[in-house]
Amino acid sequence: MSKPKQTKTDRVRAMLSRPQGASLDAICKTTGWQPHSARAVLSGFRKSGYTIERSPAEGDKTGGSVYRITAEPEAAE
């Protein structure tokens, strides 16, 4: 039996779950999406109950940000 295919959204969720998080550029490069599509996925995560923290990228003078999932949705009981 093969493993279920990992979707692009699953890959983005994994990137955001890492301690270092992910930049918008990294998300776009990994998925092949345009920036507006990557931001839409971040909004979708927020609507699903995830808490996403945005912080300035260290050493980035272009004003880039790093996004991290800081809290997952509470399980429905």
N, C-alpha and C positions, 0 to 999 in steps of 0.2 A: 504494500500500500504506500503510495507516495504522500509526501507532506503537502499540506494545502499551500497554494501559491500565495506568496507574500505580496500584498498590494502596495502601491506607492504610499498610500495613507499609512499603512502599517510601518513602512520604512521611515516615514517622517516622524511617527509617534516614537519609534525606537531612537531616532536621532535626538528628539527633544527630551527623552528620558535620561540621556547621558548626563553626567555631572557637568560637563562643559557646554551642554546644550548644542544649538545649531544656529548658524546665521541664515538669513534669507537667501543669500547667494549659495550657500551649501545645499539648502533644500532644493533650490532651482536646479543646481547642477546634478544632484542625485536623481531627481524625478523627471527632468526635462521640461518642467512647467515654467510658465511665465511668472514674474513676481506677483501679479494680481491673483493668480490661481493659488500660489503658495500661501498668500495672506488669507484667502478664502478658506483654506483648510484649517489654518490657525483659528479663524473665527468659528468654524464648525466644531473644533475641539472645545472651544470655550462654551458654545451652546450645549455641548454634550455633557458639560459638568467639569471639564478639566480646568485647572488653574494654570495659566501660562504666564510666566514672569518674563518681562522684557528688560534687558539691561544693556548698557553700551558695551560694545566690543572693546576689549583691552588692546591698546596700541593702534586702534583704527581711527585715523583722523578724518575719515570720510563720513562719519556719522552713522556707521553701521550698528546694528543691534544683534544681540544674541538672545534667543528664545529658549526657555526651559519649561518643562512640565514640573510644577512644584506640588500639585495635588491632583489625584485622580478622582473621578466621580465616585460618590458613595454607592455601594451596592444596593440595589433595590431589594427590599425584603418582602 
